[in-house]
Amino acid sequence: MTHTTLLVDGRVYAPGMPEATAMAVDGDTIAWLGDDATGRARYPAAEVIRLDGAFVAPAFVDAHVHATATGLLSTGLDLTGTTSLSDCLRAVSAYAATHPGEVIIGHGWQETAWPQRRPPTRAELDEATGGSPAYVTRIDVHSALVSSSMLALAPKAKGANGFSVDGPITADAHHLVRQVAMRSLTPTARRRAQLAFLRDAAAHGIACVHECAGPDTSGEHDLTDLLELSTVDDKPVSSTVDSHVSTVDSFPEVVAYWGELGAVDTARRLGAHGVGGDLFVDGALGSRTAALRAPYADAPAGSPTTGNLYLDATAIAEHVIVCTESGVQAGFHAIGDAAVAEVVAGFERAAERVGAAAIAERVHRVEHLEVIDREQAKTLAALGVCASTQPMFDELWGGEHGMYAQRLGEDRGVRLNPFAMLAGAGMTLAFGSDAPVTPVGPWAAVR
């Protein structure tokens, strides 16, 4: 016999039943919705919990996360609150002093929000770390500051695309260093970070997360450990009460994506749902690695003026075809308009080969789609492609004076993330945080 809990005196969100104030839960199943009096009469032996007017809603799905990297903000070096260049360096120095001999993994610096408008140099980072290896990602995780001793652990990065002698590294150089940094985590440290993330997600009313893993983001061991850990407690998070979950001892379900081109067999071996997520077609606007048709408005002299394009339409089409024929969901990361154009062309080519109906049946997805026009959205919608988007991106970096306007100029910068247009064009939208890029916090995204 299951244990029945009756929640009363609440405001229950239930389409078709706007006056609901009570909810009965049998074990892990929502068994009934209605008014308090009927609930008490129907379930006289139930454990009764008074909500005192609290709002009850279905739990959330966060459609794009990076669990370990987000958890490391709780267990490691969090730079998201630093307000200046010197503040960032002080935080790094303080952390290094209390973690001697460790590889320092930090995240969250954002030079566009600092008075100096520049990140630390390698020499400044070396001084702050006292010689310890350090890998410190920008808020968008598409560029990173690395110390000299960290580069010594990843020597191939020095000859790779995206390497900088003194500034942040991007592209292939960044991926090579990130792989080394993530492998430096001990199993215990990784587990602590993943536990911190899962508990925080549950505390925010999240029942399911989509982990966007891959060889360039986290690695195979990281994903398999997360999937194993997430099944330790198999009780689902079924509802939220205001911003807190009713069963905070539960872990969200983890649905995994593996971002590697054509790697259907690898994804299946790892237990991933799809082959996509962070399969990068380009980078990010803040790091100036998102692929654009027109140059960045603030590109420094000597840097690529239109960002980085990692995959073209031919590679994209082949990936979509392989995934479609294998019966799995494909996906891509695409932010800039040049990257989005390649994605649209790739899907069109794939449809010519295997048919639009076969493509649509798999409900493939594209992450971000920040710079996209209506015709492109209609094309993707006709092929059943889902848009996995992040509302907090525009909240944090949009507007006339935000980071987008700095990077693109005001005219382009205020026209990003057109959620209403995407929906109007017929695309299904999924919302996520891309944590640690933005915090886990679905209510903030709703607002």
N, C-alpha and C positions, 0 to 999 in steps of 0.2 A: 504494500500500500504506500502511495506517495504522500509526502507531507504537503498540506495545503496551507498557503499563506494568503490572507485577504488584506489587501491594501485599501484603506478607506479615507474619506475626507481629502481627496486629491483633485487634481485637474488632469484627466487622462486624455491624451491626444489619440483620438480614434475616429478616422474618417467615417462619416455616416452615423456617428454616435457622439455628437458634440457635448451632450450633457453628462457624459460618463464621469463618475467621481470615484469609482471603485474598480479593483482588478483582482481576480483570483489567480494564483499561480500554483499549479500542481507539479511539484518537483521542478523540472526545467521548462515546463510548458505553461504558457498563458492560457488559462482554461475558460475565462469568462470576463466580460466587461459589463458595467452597468452602474446602478445607483447604490448608495450605501445600504439602504434598508433591504433591498432585494438580495444584495450580497450576503448580509448577515443571516438572512433567513435561509438562503440557499446553502451556505457553508457554516453551520452553527458550531462545528468543531474546529474550524480553522484558527490558526494563529493570526491575530489581528494586529496590523501595524497602522497607526494613524499618521497620515502624511501632513496634516496641518496646512492644507491648501497647496502643497508642493505640486509642481508640474511633472507629469510622467509621460515619457515619449519612448518610442522604439529606440534601441541602441543604434549607434552610428557605425558606418564603415569608413575607414580612412583608406582611400584608394591609392595612396603612394607614400610609402615610408621607407626609412633605412634604420632598422631597429638598433643595431649595435652602435652606429654612429650617433644616434639620438641618445641612447643610454649613456654614452661616454660623456655627454654634457653634465650628467648627474654624478658620475664617478671619476671624471677626469678634468680637463682644462676647458672651461667654458668662457669664451671671449665675446659672446653675443652682447653683453652689456657694456663693453668698453667704449669710452666716449672720445678717445683721442689716441694718437700714436703713442704718446708716453704712457697712457693708461694701459694700453695693450701690452707694451713691453714690460711694465711693472707686473702685470698679471702673469706673464710668461716667466719672469724672473722668480716670482714668489712660488710658483708651482714647481719650477726646476729645483729650487732650494730644498723643497720638502720631498722630492722624488729623485734623489741622486741615482745615477746609473740606469735610469729607465729611458726608453724611447718615449718622448713626449708627443702625445697626439692631442691636438687642440682644434677648436673650431669656432668660427663665428665672427672673425674680424670683418669690418665693413668700412673701408677707407672713404667711401662716398658720404658717410655720416660724420666724419671727423673734420675738424678745422683744417688740418694739414692736407687733406685730400690725397694722401699717399700712404701706401703700406710701409712697414719696416723694410730696410735693406737686409741683405744676408749678414752683413757685418753687425748690424744692430741686433739681429736675432741671435747670432753667435754669442755676442756679449751677454744678452739676457739669459740665455740657456746655460752659460758657463761651460760651453763645449759639449753639452749633451745633444744627442740626436733629437731633432724636433721636426715634426710635420704638422703644419697649422693651416687649416683650410679656410678660405674665404667663406662668407655666409652662403654662397650658392654652391659650394663644393666643386667648382669647375676651375679653380686655381688654388695654389697653396704656397705658403712660405716654407722653405726648407732650410735647415741649418747645414753648414759645411759637413759636419759629422754625419748627418742624415744622408747627404749625397754620397758619402763614402760607402754607405751600406747599399746604395743603389747606383753603382757606377755607370750603368748603361743609360741612365737618364741624361747624362751630360751630352751625349751625342744624339738625343732624340728630339723630334719635333716638339716645340713648345718650351724648350729649355731656355732659361734666362740666367745670365751670369750673376746678376745681383737682385733681380726682382722676383715676383711670383712666377711659378712654373705652371704650364697649362698642357693640354693635349696629351700626347704620348708620354712626355717626360713626367707629367703629373701622375698618369696612370701607373707608371713603373714605380715611382716612389710610394704611391698609395698602397700598392700590393705589398711592398716590403713593410710599410708601417702597420698595416692590418695583420700581417703574419706575425708581427712582434708581440701581439697581444697573447698573453697566456690564456689557457682555457678558463682559468678562474676569473681573470679580468673580463674576458668576453662574456662569460655567464652572468657576472654581476651587471654588466652594461645591458645585456638583453633582458634580465629580470627587471631592472630599473625601468626600461622602456615599456615592457608588457604591463607592469603594475601602474605606470602613469597613464597608459592608454586606457586601461580598465577604469581608472579613477576619473577619466573624462567621459565615460559612457560609451566607449568604443567596443563593439563586439567582434569586429573583424578588421584586420589590416592587410593591405597588399604590400608585401615586402618586395622591393625592386632590387634584386641582387644581381650579381654578375662578376665576371673575372676582373673588371676594372673598378668595381665599387666595393666589394666585400670578400669574395672568394667562396669556394665550395664548402670548406669546413664551417665558415660562419653561417651559411644558410642551413646546412644540415643540423648544426647545433641549435639554431633557432627553432626549426621545425620540431625537433625532439623536445626542446624545453617547453614549447607552447602546448604540447599535448600532455604534460605532467598533470595538469588539472583540466579535466575534460568538461567542466561545467561551463556552459556558455553564459556570457553577459547578455541578459535578455531585455533589460530596460534601464532607463535613467530616471533619477529623481533629481530635478533641477540639473546641476552640473556634476552630480555624484552618482556612481552606480550603486544599485541595490545589493550587488554581490561583489564587493571589491576584492574578494579572495579569488576571483576567477580570472583567467587569462583570455584575451581575445583570440579568436581563430586567426591563424596566419595562412594567407593564400600567397604563394610564392611565384615570382616571375624571375626568369633567368635571362639576362641581357647579353646574349652572345649570338652572333650572326649564324643562322642555320643550325643551331645546336639543339635540335629536337631531342636527340638521344640523351645528351647531357641533362637537359631539363627534366626528362622523364626519370632518369636515374636519381636525380636529386630530389624528386618529388615536387617539382614546380608545375604550376597550372598552365603557364604559358611561356613563350620564348619572346620576351620583350621587356617592357618596363623601361629600364635605363639601357636600352640599346641605342647608343648615341648617334644621331644624325648630325648634331651640332652640339654646342656648349650652352653657355648662359650669357645673358646680356650684361650682368654686373662684371663678369670676368672678360667681357668683350670677345667671347668665343662663340656666341650664337651666330649662325651664318645669315648674313644680310645681303640683300640685293644692292642697297646703297650704303655708303660708308658710315661708320660710327661718327657721330658729331664731335666726339672728344677723344678720338684715337691719338695716342702719343706718337710723335715722330718715330719712324722705324718699325712700328708694330703693324700687324695685319689690319687693314682698314675695314674689312668686311667679315671678320670672324673666321671660324673654322668649319669646313664641311667634311664630315668623316665618312659618310655614305652617299652614294649617288642613286639615281632612280633604278639603275640596272641591279645593283646589289639589293636594294629595297624590294624590288619585284621578285627576285629569286627567293628572298627570305619569306615573303608572303606566300609564294607558291608552295614552298617546302612545308610551311606550317599548315596551310590550307589542306594540302593533300595528306598530311599526317594527322589531321583532325585536331590540331591544337591552336590556341589563340596566339597570334603574332602581335608585336607591338614595337613602338619606336619612341624615342625622345626627340622632339622637334620643337624649337622655340622661334628661331628667326624665319623671316619670310622666304629666304633662299632654301632653308632646310625644309620648310613646309611644302614648297613647290616640288622638291624632289620626292617627298613622301607621296603627294597626290599623284605625281607622274608614275611613281612606282606601283601604287595600287591600281592605276588605270592599266598599266602594262600587264600586271598580274591578272586582272579581270579579262583582258583580251585572250590570255592563255588558258585560263581554267574556268572562266565564266563568272559573271557578277553574282549569280545566285550562290555559287560555291564560296565566294569570298564573304558574302553577307552572312552566310550560315555560321561562320566561325566567330563573328562579332569581334574582329580585331580592334586594337585600340592604339591611340597615339597620346603620349603624355605632353601636356602643357599647351601646345598650339597657341602661343601668345600672339603671334603676328600672322593672321590668316584673313582672307577675304571671303565674301559670301559665296562666290562661285566655287571656291575650293571646298568650303564647308558643305555645299550641296553635293559635290562630287563624292566626298567621303561619306556623307549621310546615305547616299544612294547605294553605297557599297557596304552599308551596315557598320561602319567604323565608329567606335565610341571615343569621345573626347574625355581624357582624364585630366582635369584641370585643378588649379589651386587658387581659390578666391583670395587668400591672404596675400598672394603676390602683389596684386594691385593695391590692396589696402596699405601695404608697407612701402611699395616702390612706385606707385602710380601718381598721377596728378601733375600739375604744371611745374612743380619744383622737385619732383621725386627723382629717384635714380634713373628711371626709364627716360625721363626728359633730359637728364644730363647726358645719357649715353646716345640718345637718338635725336635730340632736339624736341622742342615742345610739340610740334605738329605731329610727328610720329609717336612720340612718347605717351600721349594721352589717348591713343586709339588701340591699346593692347588689351588682351584678355576680354574679347567681346562675347561674354557668356550668353546674353540674350540673343545675339545674332546666331550663335552656334545652335541654340535650341530652336530658334525660328527656322533655321535651315534644315531641321530634321535630325540633328545629331543627338544621340543620347549622351548626357553629361554625367561623369562620375567626379566627385569632389574628394580632394585629399590635401594633406599638409606638405608633402615632400620633406617631412621632418628628417634631419635637423635644420633644413633650410628655413622653415617656419615652425613654430611650436605645435605640438599636438594640442588641438583645442577646437573641436568641431563647432561649438556654440559661437565662437568668434567668427568662424567662416559663415555661419548662418546669418549672423547680424550684418 
